[in-house]
Amino acid sequence: MTDATKVPAQFDELIHEPTRMRICGLLAQTTALKFSTLRDTLGVSDAVCSKHVKALAERQYVSASKVKSENSNHQVSWISLTEQGRRAFDGHMNMLRNIAEGK
C-alpha cells in the first residue's frame, strides 16, 4: 500500500467524475467490497454502478472477482482498488488538496 502523501499530485479526469471518485474513496478504505454493497452505498442502480466500475476497470484502477455465494448457487462480485488505482486516486486527491489550498 502506498503512502498517499508521497504520491505526486496529478489530476485524473476519469476519477474526477463524482460517482467514480466515490467508488475509489470507498474502495480505498478496505480490501474489497461486494458489488451490491458498493451499489447500495452509492444509491445508484446496477447499470449505473456497473458502467462506472467498467470505466475504472478499463484503466486498470479496479479489479473484479466472482466468488460462489455461501448461501446459494449464484456468484458474488467483489470489487477492489488495484495498486495502480490507489496511486491514481491518491494523486488525484493530493491535486484537489493543492487546488483547495491555493497551491
C-alpha positions as CSV (number, residue, x, y, z in Angstrom):
1,M,0.0,0.0,0.0
2,T,1.3,3.4,-0.9
3,D,1.8,6.4,1.4
4,A,-0.8,8.8,0.0
5,T,1.2,11.9,0.9
6,K,4.2,10.7,-1.2
7,V,2.2,10.2,-4.4
8,P,2.7,13.1,-6.8
9,A,-0.3,15.3,-7.2
10,Q,-1.9,14.7,-10.6
11,F,-5.4,15.5,-11.8
12,D,-7.2,12.4,-13.2
13,E,-10.2,13.2,-15.4
14,L,-11.5,9.6,-15.1
15,I,-11.5,9.6,-11.3
16,H,-12.8,13.2,-11.0
17,E,-16.3,12.2,-12.1
18,P,-18.3,12.2,-8.8
19,T,-19.6,8.6,-8.8
20,R,-16.2,7.2,-9.7
21,M,-14.5,9.4,-7.1
22,R,-16.9,8.0,-4.5
23,I,-16.2,4.4,-5.7
24,C,-12.5,5.0,-5.4
25,G,-12.9,6.6,-2.0
26,L,-15.0,3.7,-0.7
27,L,-12.6,1.1,-2.1
28,A,-9.5,2.9,-0.7
29,Q,-10.8,2.3,2.8
30,T,-11.0,-1.5,2.5
31,T,-9.6,-4.5,0.7
32,A,-12.7,-5.2,-1.4
33,L,-16.4,-4.6,-1.4
34,K,-19.3,-6.6,-2.8
35,F,-20.8,-5.0,-5.9
36,S,-24.2,-4.9,-4.2
37,T,-22.7,-3.1,-1.1
38,L,-21.0,-0.6,-3.4
39,R,-24.2,0.0,-5.4
40,D,-26.3,0.4,-2.3
41,T,-23.9,2.7,-0.6
42,L,-23.8,4.9,-3.7
43,G,-27.5,4.8,-4.0
44,V,-27.4,4.0,-7.7
45,S,-28.8,1.3,-10.0
46,D,-26.9,-1.8,-11.1
47,A,-26.5,-0.3,-14.5
48,V,-25.0,2.9,-13.3
49,C,-22.7,1.2,-10.8
50,S,-21.6,-1.3,-13.5
51,K,-20.9,1.5,-16.0
52,H,-18.6,3.3,-13.6
53,V,-16.8,0.1,-12.4
54,K,-16.3,-0.9,-16.0
55,A,-14.7,2.5,-16.8
56,L,-12.4,2.2,-13.8
57,A,-11.5,-1.4,-14.7
58,E,-10.7,-0.5,-18.3
59,R,-8.0,1.8,-16.9
60,Q,-7.0,-1.0,-14.5
61,Y,-7.9,1.1,-11.5
62,V,-10.2,-1.6,-10.1
63,S,-10.5,-5.3,-10.4
64,A,-13.5,-7.5,-10.1
65,S,-13.6,-11.2,-9.0
66,K,-16.6,-13.5,-8.7
67,V,-16.9,-15.9,-5.8
68,K,-19.6,-18.5,-5.3
69,S,-22.1,-17.4,-2.6
70,E,-22.1,-19.5,0.6
71,N,-25.9,-19.4,0.8
72,S,-26.8,-20.1,-2.8
73,N,-25.5,-21.1,-6.2
74,H,-25.1,-17.6,-7.6
75,Q,-21.9,-15.7,-7.9
76,V,-21.0,-12.7,-5.8
77,S,-18.9,-10.0,-7.4
78,W,-16.2,-8.4,-5.3
79,I,-14.6,-5.1,-6.4
80,S,-11.2,-3.9,-5.3
81,L,-8.9,-1.0,-5.9
82,T,-5.7,-2.0,-7.7
83,E,-2.3,-0.6,-6.7
84,Q,-2.4,1.5,-9.8
85,G,-5.9,2.7,-9.0
86,R,-4.8,3.6,-5.4
87,R,-1.9,5.6,-6.7
88,A,-4.1,7.4,-9.2
89,F,-6.7,8.1,-6.5
90,D,-4.1,9.3,-4.0
91,G,-2.5,11.6,-6.7
92,H,-5.9,13.0,-7.7
93,M,-6.8,13.7,-4.0
94,N,-3.4,15.3,-3.5
95,M,-4.1,17.6,-6.5
96,L,-7.5,18.5,-5.2
97,R,-5.9,19.4,-1.8
98,N,-3.3,21.6,-3.6
99,I,-6.1,23.4,-5.5
100,A,-8.1,23.9,-2.3
101,E,-5.1,25.3,-0.5
102,G,-4.3,27.6,-3.4
103,K,-1.0,25.8,-4.3
